[in-house]
Amino acid sequence: MARKVATVFGGSGFVGRSVVGRLARVGYVVRVAGRTAAHATTLRMLGDVGQVVPVVASITDEAACVAAIEGSTLVINLVGILSPHGAATFEAIHVAGAARVARISAAAGVVRLIHVSAIGADVSSPSAYARSKGEGEAAVSRHMPQAIIVRPSLIFGAEGAIPAMFARMARFMPVVPVFGPATRFQPVWVGDVAEGMLRIATSEGMEGAIFEFGGPVVMTMRQLVAWAARWGGHPRPLIEVPRWLATLQAGVLEHLPGKLLTRDQVRLLYVDNVVAPGARTLEMLGITPSPMDLVLD
């Protein structure tokens, strides 16, 4: 019997590693597609010999996407950026790239496409990031109406940026600045996100569904930063940065290497990032979300 084949775009990233491991454990041959194969080579150990296969395929490359998707029954698109860099614009990655994966998947007869977006995706958002995520969702659904869309809140894990970034700030700064202190988030563990996608991939009746993944606790940004500082062993006083000052600082930082903060990110920091009432959730997949203080003890 032929083995099931899955293609995971962005599979070598923080979320992708958890997704690839779970797919391999249930018997998929997993193609880990990305701009280079180097970051995916260590993932080979997640499966048997030849089960996890690094593939060079950027979602901006038509021919490479066709080759990466051909023969797959499952495709998962995890690719996303927080700020534009050169040719990697929001339009190129979140909209055109997402549309390309969906269009090619539909033409190739892929049974299930899971497109990972973000809570707050909205074509009318004042944030270019959230707007492009909304436009990407619309493009995916237009090319492949049965595609499933997953919108997570902030994703945390031992290797992730949240809350490690805030912990590092607390380690080196006597006072930690907080942007958007009252904005609410629902941090969700990367393992729960990956398990949710596995259950979507292997369950019936999911066609065209939209899920929003959040953790069990809603926290303000101030609470999240304070928690991260304590978790990192360096509790610090917090100072709330006014929005006008945050915007001014971002206007400078977005032009420096690394883009530590952009004005578009500041816009996002003042919009709540929690699961919408009535949304399909992890609980509906039989998953009880894990709290940060249990996972990151």
N, C-alpha and C positions, 0 to 999 in steps of 0.2 A: 504494500500500500504506500502511495506517495506521501511524504511528510508534508505537514502544513508549513507554509512559508509566510513570514511576516517581514515587512520592510518598515524600519523605524527611522524616520528622518530626525536628526538631532539626538540619536540614540546614545552618543558618547557623553552627553551632558549630565548634569546633576540628577535630573528626573529620569533621563533616558537609561542610566545604568540600572536603576531599580526596575524599570519597565522591561528591559532586555532580559534581566535575570529571571523575572517571573514568566515571561513568554518561553524561555528556554526550558524552564522546569516543567512546563505543561506540554512540551514536545514540539514546539515550533522550531524550524530553522529560521534564524533571525538575521536579516541583512541590516547592519548598522550603517546607515547612510549619512555622510557628512562631507564637508568641504575637503577634508583630508582623512586618510585612514589611520594616521598615527595615533590619535586619541582613542580609537576604538580597539586597538590591538590587545590591550589588557583585558578587554571584555570577553575574549575567546575562552578564558577559564570559567566563565559562567555556564558553559554548556559542554557537551561532548565534543570530540574532535570533529571539526567541520560544521558544528551546529550554529555557532555565532560567527558571522562573516562580515568583516569590515568592507564597506563599499564607498568609493569616492563618488559622491553625487550631491552637489549643491542643489537646493530647490530653485536656484536661478538658472540652472542648466537643463534645457529641455531634453536633449538626447540622453544625458546621464540619468535623469529622472525616469525616462521610459525604460532604460535598462534595469534600473534599481527596482522598479515596480513590477516588471514583467514576471508573471508566474506566481505572484503573491496573492493570497486570499485576504490578508489583513494588512492595512497600511495605517501607521500612526505618524502624525506630523506634530513634532514637539518644538519646531524651530521658532525662535522669537528673539527679538533684541530689545533692549531698554532704551537705547539711543542710537541714532544713525551714525554710520562711519563709512565715508566714501560712497561706494556703489551700494553698500548695504543700507538702504533707506527703509523706512517703514513701508512705503509703497512696494518696494521690490521684494521684501521678505514677508510682511504680514498680509499683503493683498495679492500681488502678482504671483508670488511663490506659493501661497496657499491655494490659489486658483489653479495653478499649474499641477500641483499634486492631485487635486480633486479631479480635474479634467482627465489627466492621464489614468488615474485610478478607475474612473468610470469607463473609459475606453478599453482598459485592460480587463474589465470584468471582475475587479476586486469586489469581494463580498462585503467587506466592512472597512470603512474609513473612519478613524477617530482623529478629529482635529482639535488640538489644544489651544484654547484662546485665553481669556482672562476675565475675571469678574470686573465689571465696569465697561466691557466692550460695548461701544455705542457709536453709530455712524454720525450722531449729532453732538458728540462730546467736544468740549473745548480743548481737550488734550489730543494732540496728533497721535500719540501712542494708542490711546483708547479708541480713537476714531478709526485708525487703521485696523485695529483688532476687529471692530464691528464690521468694517468693509470686507475684511478677510472672511469672516463668518458668512456674510451674504454671498460672497463669491463661491465659497465652498458649497453652500446649499444650492446655489444656482446650477453648478456643474454636477453635483451629486446629492440630490435631495435626501437620500437615505443616510448620509453621513451623520455621525454623532459628534456633537460639540461638547467639549469639557472646558468649563471656566473655573479655575482654582483661585482661591485667595492667595495670600503670601504663603509660599511653600518653605518649610523649614526641615532641617535634618543635620546630622553630625557634620556633613561635608558642605552644607549649603551656606549661602550668604546671610541668611536670617536664622538665628540672631547673632551669628559670629561677627558680623560687621559692627554691630553696636557694642559688642563685648570688646572688640579691638579698640574702638574709640575710647571706651571707658578706661582701658588699660593705660592709654598714653595721654589722656586729657584730664585735667583736674575737674573740669566742669563739662558736661556733655550737652551740646545743643540739640534741641528737639524741634523738628519741622512738622507742622500740622499736628500739634499735640493732641487735639480732640478728635482727630479722624479715627474711625473705628476699622479694625482689621479682624480677620478670623483665621489666624495662622493654622495651616494644615500640614500634617506630616507627609513627607515625600513617599513613605511606604504606603500610606493610605491612598495617596493619589495614584500610585502605580497599581495597587491592588484594585482600585476602582476601575482603572482602564482595562485590566485583565478581565474583570467580571463583565464589563461592557462587551469586550471582544468575544467572550465565550458564552454569552447569554442570548436568548431569543427575544424578539419583540422590542429591540432598541432603535429601530430605524427612525432617523430624523430627530432623535431625542436631544435635548440640551440639558446638561448637568452642571450644577454649581457645587464645587467641593470646598468645604470649609471645616475648620476644626471645631472642637466642642466649646471653646471659650472665645468670646468677643472681647478684644482689648483695644484701648485707645493707643495711639502711637506713644504717648507719654508712658503708659503702663508697659508697653512692649520694650521700650528702651530701658526703663528701670529694671525690668525682669532680666533682660540680657546682660546688663551691667552686673547684677547680683550673681547670675549664672556664671559669668566669666571670672568671678572672684574680685571684682573691683567696683563696688557700689559707689556711685558718684552723685553729687548734686546735679540737677538738670536745669537748663535754662531754655525757656520757650522762645523760639525765634519768630518775631512777627512776620507775617506773610510778605509784607512789602520788602523787608530786609532779605528774606529768603530769595525772593525774586531777583533782587539786586545782586546778591552773591552768585546766584545761578547764572546770571547774565555774563559774569566774568568766568566762572568755572567751566561753563560749557565750551569755551574757546581754548581751554588748556588741554594738554595731552591727558587721556584717561577720562575726560568728561565726568568728574566726580559728582556733579549735579547740573541739571539743565532746567531751564524755565518750564519746559514741558513736564518734567518730573515734579516740579513744585506744584503745578496744576493738579496732578494726580494725588499729591499728598494732602489735598484738601477735599477729597471725595471719598466717602465711606467705601470700604472694600469688604462687604459682608454678603453672605448668601441671601438672595431675594426671597421674600415670603412666597411659598407655593412652588419653589424651584425643586427639581429633582436633585437629590442629595446622595451622599455616601451611604447614609442610613437606608435609603431605598435599595441599595445594592447589598444590604446585609452587613455593612461595615460600621463599626462603632469608632468614630474618630478618636485618635490618641492625643492627649494633651501634651504640651511642650515639657512640662515639669516631670512627666513620666518617661518620655522618650529621651530627653536630654538631662538626665539626672547626674 
